[in-house]
Structures are given as structure tokens and as C-alpha cells.
Amino acid sequence: MNLLKPSYLPWLWFVLAALIVGADQWTKTLADAHLSYNQPVELTSFFNLTLRYNHGVAFSLFDDADGQQRWYLAALAFVVSIGLVVWVYRIGAKISTEVIGLALILAGAIGNLYDRVTLGYVIDFIEVHYQNYYWPAFNIADSAISVGATLLIYDAIFGKASKTSKTKTSASSQ
């Protein structure tokens, strides 16, 4: 069985997303079980493990809302996830920066959606800082979304440009 055959590739991207969701949920479970809330465990001079519960969205935006944001954000993540599944499936018969980025974003969206629906908040535990300047705590799902978005931006800038220049080159040579 050749997993790189075009008919198998969409499923390969979904397996990649599932593995990332699994790693995300496993690390969140470990963090919740072994870390005390808001008590940093210093690993290096710039990296801590600090358990936080994020009731809002990225960077704790809307964290202090009335609680209804849980369901609005969950519904939004669900709709986005369905759209990503369709998008990955439609273009997933090839290996590209775009489809890898989409699979990573899908994994992150599902990882955080699961927390939001089952717990009412998202577990964050990775904290990076420089002296007294702290980046908001995040998790593996957030990292997957960030890397996936970066890959999509890269593909939009460089992937399309190289495809366009190849098309122009082949058209001018005819």
C-alpha cells in the first residue's frame, strides 16, 4: 500500500491532524494533573510551564466576558473546522505547503474546540518570556495554528508567485 498515492493523501493529512490533536490533549492532561494553577515552573531563563485556563480566545481576549463566549467560540471553531476538512479533502491529493498548513490549523482548532466544549476553557501551559516581558501562555494546538497560518502565508506569497512565474515562463517559450 503506497500512502503517497493521490487517493490516500487526504486521509494522510487527517491522520497528521489527529496525531497533533492527540499530542495536544495528552500534554494538556499532563499539565492539568501536574502543575499548580498560575504557578510557574522555570525550565530555562526564558521558558516556563505555567498552567492557565483561557476562557476567551487568543491572548485571553474576551476572557472576562459573561460566559456565553464559550458557545459562540465553540460554534465558530466547529464551522471553521468543517470548512477546513472540506478544503483539505478537496486539495489533499497532493503534497503542498498549503495542505500541510491547513492540516495544522485543523488540528489546532479541534484541540482547542474539544477543551472549550468539555471544560468551558482552553488549557494553556507553555510560557515564553524575556526578563519581565511575558508572551501569553499557549499550548500545542495554538502552536499548530500558528505554524499552519505561517505556512499558508508563505504559500500565498512564494508558492503562488513561483507557480505564476513558471506558467509565464512556459507560456512565453511556446
Residue pairs with C-beta under 8 A, 6 or more apart in sequence:
1 8
2 8
3 9
3 12
4 12
4 95
6 93
6 94
7 93
9 92
9 93
9 94
9 95
9 99
10 88
10 89
10 92
10 93
11 92
12 92
13 88
13 92
13 99
13 100
13 102
13 103
14 85
14 88
14 103
16 100
16 103
16 104
16 107
17 88
17 103
17 104
17 106
17 107
17 110
18 107
19 107
20 104
20 107
20 108
20 111
20 140
20 141
20 144
21 107
21 110
21 111
21 114
21 141
23 140
24 107
24 108
24 111
24 139
24 140
24 141
24 144
25 111
25 114
27 125
27 139
27 140
28 111
28 115
28 123
28 125
28 139
28 140
31 49
31 51
31 123
31 125
31 139
32 51
32 123
35 41
35 49
35 50
35 51
35 125
36 51
37 51
37 52
37 53
38 50
38 51
38 52
39 50
39 51
40 48
40 49
40 50
40 127
41 48
41 49
41 50
42 48
43 49
46 128
46 129
46 130
47 126
47 127
47 128
47 129
48 127
48 128
48 129
49 125
49 126
49 127
50 125
50 127
50 137
51 123
51 124
51 125
52 123
52 124
52 125
52 137
53 119
53 121
53 122
53 123
53 124
54 60
54 63
54 121
54 122
54 123
54 124
54 137
55 62
55 63
55 64
55 65
55 67
55 69
55 70
55 120
55 121
56 62
56 63
56 64
56 65
56 69
56 73
57 69
57 73
58 136
58 142
59 136
60 136
62 69
62 73
67 120
70 116
70 120
70 121
73 116
74 113
74 116
74 117
77 109
77 110
77 112
77 113
77 116
78 113
80 109
81 106
81 109
81 110
81 113
84 102
84 105
84 106
84 109
85 106
87 102
88 99
88 102
88 103
88 106
91 98
91 99
91 102
92 99
96 155
96 159
97 151
97 152
97 154
97 155
97 159
98 151
98 152
98 155
98 159
100 148
100 151
101 147
101 148
101 149
101 150
101 151
101 152
101 154
101 155
102 148
102 152
103 148
104 144
104 145
104 147
104 148
104 151
105 144
105 145
105 148
105 149
105 152
106 148
107 141
107 144
107 148
108 140
108 141
108 142
108 143
108 144
108 145
108 146
108 148
109 141
109 145
110 141
111 139
111 140
111 141
111 144
112 122
112 139
112 141
112 142
115 121
115 122
115 123
116 122
122 139
122 141
123 139
124 136
124 137
124 138
124 139
124 142
125 137
125 139
126 137
126 138
126 139
126 140
126 143
127 134
127 135
127 137
128 134
128 135
129 135
